[in-house]
Amino acid sequence: MNLQAKIKRDIDSHALMACHDLQGELASIDFKSLARYSDDDSEAAYTVENGVATIDVRGLLVPETSRDYRSWGVTGYANLADYIQQANDDYTVTSIVLDIDSGGGYIKGIDIATEAIYQSSKPVETFISGDMYSAAYWLGASTNKITAESELNGIGSIGVYVVHTEESGWLERYGEKVSLFRSGKWKAAFNSFMPLTDDEKQRLQEGVDESASVFFNHVAAQRNVDAKTVKGWEGDVFTAVKAKELGLIDAIADSVAVSDTTKQSNTNPKTEGESMDLQQAQAKIKELEQSEAQAKQAAIDAKAEADAAKKELHEAQAANRQTAIDKLAADNNREFTEAQVNAFKAMDEAGFQAAASLVTPQAPKLPDGLDQEQATSGRQGAEGLDAKFNEWSKDNA
């Protein structure tokens, strides 16, 4: 089913709409071009300038599209959520701006886009480059800030409706009459072959009122306006000047600050009452991020330098200990086993000196009248010293 047929089916099945001028939105969609659409015609999800990712929101807002149809006047909520996530994953992006020119669209699916806005780790703002009505305002109100490009931007139409088409008169005019035999009043309800019953009208109105209440409360919470006040506007539309007065937007772009470059990039320009514009804030953020990165790198370099020094010291100590072991063996005409050498290396300096004293027996001072031969015959043999040293090494390893 192509997009045009799907939209018609949804409207005929009473899909809830938050759209200022549904027929006008439908008429502006270039369905013929869509029929010739190819992957090569797709546009980038967003543009980036000075760290700002600008995502265009255009035309009729629908739950999702199989491709990017924004150039032809259709934006999918699911596609928009995906673009916001892509901008969050893009390391070159520091903030996100939704450039909105839309009369609204479906209620269904809008929570997908608003949730993506709420979950964004990067600040999201709205720039109104055209009009922002109904479901489009629902989207814009979900962001941190709303700025209108000019005083003439259209804003508002906060409300919900469904469309019901009745064909009974047309059929009767052409001599056709349709009879429905149903098992209950809700079977085949809301059909177009006969007028709506009072119960059907009430059911449709209840659905509209329920969704409208959600819309009113959302605007009230996001814009710090009383929900009864929002409801009291009864879906009216306002210029940007009036919308700012009512608290629906935050600022109108200064005509001097909106340079041609800013207009082309669709980034949010400096606005009334701001002490720091978006680009200055982005530059400050970038500066802080660079300082943080430099500090982290300095810490990494210092740790690497300390580790290298420790390694060098360990190698020097190992070399000195090996030299001491070799000297101990040579001085005592001994050959140590591998286990003994490893035991020596594992000892601290005090332990090694104690072990060395066991390997090097000290000749006792000879008492007067005792000759060398008598003293030698009374000393321990080499085997006894080895046994004593090995036992000590095992206890002190």
C-alpha positions in Angstrom: 0.0 0.0 0.0 1.5 3.4 -1.0 1.6 6.3 1.3 -1.3 8.2 -0.2 -3.6 5.1 0.1 -2.4 4.5 3.7 -3.2 8.0 4.8 -6.7 7.8 3.2 -7.4 4.5 4.9 -6.4 6.0 8.3 -8.5 9.0 7.8 -11.5 6.9 6.8 -11.0 4.7 9.9 -11.2 7.8 12.1 -7.5 8.1 13.0 -7.1 10.9 15.6 -5.6 14.0 14.0 -3.9 17.1 15.5 -3.6 19.0 12.2 -4.6 22.6 11.5 -5.6 22.1 7.9 -5.6 18.4 6.9 -6.8 18.9 3.4 -4.2 21.6 2.8 -1.4 19.4 4.1 -2.6 16.6 1.8 -2.8 18.9 -1.1 0.8 20.1 -0.6 2.2 16.6 -0.7 3.8 15.8 -4.1 2.5 12.2 -4.3 3.5 12.0 -8.0 7.1 12.7 -7.2 6.9 10.2 -4.3 5.9 7.5 -6.8 9.2 8.1 -8.7 11.2 8.3 -5.5 14.5 6.4 -5.3 17.1 5.9 -2.7 19.4 8.3 -4.6 16.8 11.1 -3.8 17.1 10.7 -0.1 18.4 13.7 1.9 20.7 13.7 4.9 19.1 13.1 8.2 20.5 16.4 9.4 23.1 19.1 8.7 25.8 20.1 11.1 27.3 23.6 11.5 29.4 24.8 14.4 28.3 21.6 16.4 24.6 22.2 15.8 22.7 19.4 14.1 19.6 20.8 12.3 16.8 18.4 11.6 14.1 19.5 9.3 10.5 18.7 10.2 8.3 19.3 7.2 4.6 18.9 6.2 2.2 16.2 7.4 3.4 14.3 10.5 2.7 10.6 10.3 3.7 7.6 12.5 6.4 6.4 10.1 7.5 6.3 6.5 9.4 3.6 4.7 11.8 6.3 3.5 12.7 9.9 4.1 9.8 11.9 2.5 10.4 15.3 4.1 11.3 16.9 0.8 7.9 16.0 -0.5 6.0 17.2 2.6 5.8 14.2 4.9 7.7 13.5 8.1 7.5 10.3 10.0 7.7 10.3 13.8 9.7 7.1 13.9 12.1 8.5 11.3 12.5 11.8 13.3 13.3 9.8 16.5 16.0 7.9 14.5 17.5 11.2 13.3 17.6 12.5 16.9 19.4 9.3 18.0 21.9 9.6 15.1 22.7 13.2 16.2 23.2 12.0 19.8 25.7 9.3 18.5 27.5 11.9 16.3 30.6 13.1 18.2 30.7 16.3 16.0 27.3 17.3 17.4 26.9 19.3 20.6 23.3 20.3 20.3 20.2 19.7 18.2 17.7 22.1 16.6 14.3 21.0 15.1 13.6 23.3 12.2 9.8 23.1 12.0 7.4 24.1 9.2 4.4 21.9 9.7 0.6 22.1 10.2 0.6 18.9 12.3 -0.7 15.4 11.6 -1.4 12.2 13.4 -1.7 11.7 17.2 -0.6 8.1 16.8 3.2 7.8 17.0 3.9 11.3 18.4 5.1 9.7 21.7 7.9 8.0 19.8 9.3 11.4 18.7 8.7 13.2 22.1 10.4 10.3 24.0 13.5 10.6 21.7 13.6 14.3 22.6 13.3 13.6 26.3 16.0 10.9 26.2 18.4 13.0 24.2 21.7 13.5 26.0 22.3 16.6 24.0 20.0 19.7 24.3 17.2 20.0 21.8 15.6 23.3 20.8 13.0 24.3 18.2 13.3 26.9 15.4 10.1 27.8 13.6 11.0 28.6 10.0 7.4 28.5 8.8 4.3 27.5 10.8 4.0 25.2 13.8 0.5 24.0 14.4 -1.2 21.3 16.3 0.9 18.1 16.5 3.9 20.1 15.2 3.4 22.4 18.3 3.2 19.3 20.5 6.6 18.3 19.2 8.1 21.8 19.6 6.7 22.2 23.1 8.7 19.0 24.1 12.0 20.8 23.5 14.0 23.0 25.8 13.3 26.2 23.9 11.2 27.6 21.1 12.3 30.5 18.8 10.3 31.9 15.9 12.1 33.2 12.9 9.7 36.1 12.4 6.8 37.9 13.9 4.5 36.4 11.3 5.1 32.7 12.0 1.8 30.9 12.7 1.6 29.0 16.0 -1.1 27.1 17.9 -4.1 25.2 16.8 -3.8 23.1 20.0 -6.5 20.4 19.8 -7.6 17.1 18.3 -10.3 15.9 15.9 -11.4 12.9 13.7 -12.9 13.0 10.3 -16.1 11.1 9.4 -17.3 10.8 5.8 -20.9 9.9 5.1 -21.8 8.6 1.6 -25.4 7.8 2.2 -26.7 10.9 0.4 -24.3 10.4 -2.5 -25.4 6.8 -2.9 -29.1 7.7 -2.7 -28.5 10.3 -5.4 -27.3 7.6 -7.7 -30.1 5.2 -6.8 -28.1 3.0 -4.5 -29.1 2.0 -1.0 -26.9 0.0 1.4 -28.5 -2.1 4.2 -26.3 -3.5 7.0 -27.4 -6.4 9.2 -25.2 -6.6 12.3 -24.9 -8.5 15.5 -24.6 -5.5 17.7 -24.6 -1.7 17.5 -20.8 -1.5 17.6 -20.4 -4.0 14.7 -19.7 -2.0 11.6 -20.0 1.2 13.6 -18.9 4.5 12.1 -19.4 3.2 8.6 -19.9 5.7 5.8 -23.0 4.1 4.3 -25.4 5.6 6.8 -25.5 8.6 9.3 -23.8 8.2 12.6 -26.0 7.2 15.5 -25.9 9.3 18.7 -23.9 6.6 20.5 -21.3 6.6 17.7 -21.1 10.4 17.8 -20.6 10.2 21.6 -17.9 7.5 21.3 -15.9 9.5 18.7 -16.2 12.7 20.8 -15.0 10.8 23.9 -11.9 9.7 22.0 -11.2 13.3 20.8 -11.7 14.7 24.3 -9.4 12.2 25.9 -6.5 12.8 23.5 -7.1 16.6 23.6 -6.8 16.5 27.4 -3.4 14.8 27.1 -2.4 17.5 24.6 -3.6 20.4 26.9 -1.8 18.9 29.9 1.4 18.4 27.9 1.5 22.0 26.8 0.6 23.2 30.3 3.5 21.2 31.8 6.0 22.2 29.2 5.2 25.8 28.9 4.1 26.6 32.5 0.6 27.6 31.4 -2.7 26.5 33.0 -4.4 23.5 31.2 -7.7 25.3 31.5 -6.2 28.3 29.7 -4.9 26.1 26.9 -8.3 24.4 26.5 -9.9 27.9 26.6 -8.1 28.9 23.4 -10.3 26.3 21.6 -7.8 25.4 18.9 -7.1 29.1 17.9 -4.0 30.1 16.0 -1.7 33.0 16.8 1.1 35.0 15.3 4.5 34.7 16.9 4.0 38.0 18.7 0.8 36.8 20.3 2.2 33.4 21.0 5.2 34.9 22.8 2.8 37.0 24.9 0.8 33.9 25.8 3.9 31.9 26.7 3.7 29.5 23.8 7.2 30.4 22.6 10.3 31.8 24.2 11.6 34.4 21.7 11.4 35.9 18.2 14.6 36.0 16.3 16.2 39.5 16.1 16.0 40.6 12.5 19.6 41.9 12.7 21.0 38.8 14.3 19.4 36.5 11.7 22.1 36.7 9.0 21.8 35.0 5.7 24.2 32.3 6.9 22.1 31.6 9.9 18.9 31.4 7.8 20.6 28.9 5.4 21.9 26.7 8.1 18.6 26.9 10.0 20.4 27.2 13.3 18.8 29.0 16.2 20.0 32.7 16.1 20.5 35.1 19.0 17.2 36.1 20.5 15.7 38.7 22.7 17.0 38.9 26.2 19.7 36.3 25.8 23.1 36.9 27.5 24.8 34.2 25.5 23.7 33.0 22.0 23.7 29.4 20.9 27.0 29.5 19.1 28.7 31.1 22.1 27.3 28.5 24.4 28.5 25.8 22.0 32.0 27.3 21.9 32.1 27.4 25.7 31.0 23.8 25.9 33.6 22.8 23.4 36.3 24.7 25.3 35.3 22.9 28.6 35.3 19.5 26.8 38.8 20.1 25.4 40.0 21.1 28.9 38.6 18.0 30.4 40.1 15.9 27.6 43.5 17.5 28.2 43.3 16.8 31.9 42.4 13.2 31.3 45.3 12.8 28.9 47.7 14.4 31.3 46.6 11.9 34.0 47.1 9.0 31.5 50.6 10.3 30.6 51.6 10.7 34.3 50.5 7.2 35.1 52.4 5.8 32.1 55.5 7.7 33.2 55.2 6.3 36.8 54.7 2.8 35.5 57.8 3.1 33.3 59.9 4.4 36.3 58.6 1.5 38.5 59.6 -1.0 35.7 63.0 0.6 35.4 63.6 0.4 39.1 62.5 -3.2 39.3 64.8 -4.2 36.5 67.7 -2.4 38.1 67.0 -4.1 41.5 66.8 -7.5 39.7 70.1 -6.9 38.0 71.8 -5.8 41.2 70.4 -8.9 43.1 71.7 -11.2 40.3 75.1 -9.6 40.6 75.1 -10.1 44.4 74.0 -13.8 44.0 76.8 -14.4 41.5 79.3 -12.8 43.9 78.0 -14.8 46.9 78.5 -18.0 44.9 82.0 -17.1 43.7 83.2 -16.0 47.2 82.0 -19.3 48.7 82.9 -21.5 45.8 79.3 -22.6 45.6 76.8 -23.3 42.8 73.2 -22.5 43.7 70.2 -24.4 42.4 67.5 -22.7 40.4 65.2 -22.9 43.4 67.8 -21.2 45.6 68.4 -18.4 43.1 64.6 -17.8 42.8 64.4 -17.7 46.6 67.2 -15.1 46.7 65.4 -13.0 44.1 62.1 -13.1 46.0 63.7 -11.8 49.3 63.9 -8.2 50.3 67.4 -6.8 51.1 67.3 -7.6 54.8 66.2 -11.2 54.0 68.9 -11.6 51.4 71.6 -10.4 53.8 70.4 -12.8 56.4 70.5 -15.7 53.9 73.9 -14.7 52.7 75.2 -14.9 56.3 74.1 -18.6 56.4 75.8 -19.4 53.2 79.1 -17.8 54.4 80.1 -19.4 57.6 82.1 -17.3 60.0 85.2 -19.0 61.5 85.1 -18.7 65.2 87.9 -17.0 67.0 90.3 -19.7 68.2 90.8 -19.9 72.0 94.3 -19.8 73.2 96.1 -23.1 72.9 93.7 -24.4 70.1 95.4 -24.8 66.7 93.7 -24.5 63.2 93.5 -28.2 62.5 91.7 -28.8 65.7 89.2 -26.0 65.0 88.6 -27.2 61.4 87.8 -30.7 62.4 85.1 -29.4 64.8 83.2 -27.2 62.2 80.1 -28.2 60.3 80.7 -29.8 56.9 79.3 -28.2 53.7 76.4 -30.6 53.6 75.2 -29.4 57.0 75.3 -25.8 55.9 73.4 -26.5 52.8 70.7 -28.3 54.7 70.4 -25.4 57.2 70.3 -22.8 54.4 67.6 -24.7 52.4 65.4 -25.0 55.5 65.8 -21.3 56.2 65.1 -20.3 52.6 61.8 -22.4 52.7 60.7 -20.6 55.8 61.6 -17.1 54.6 60.7 -17.3 50.9 
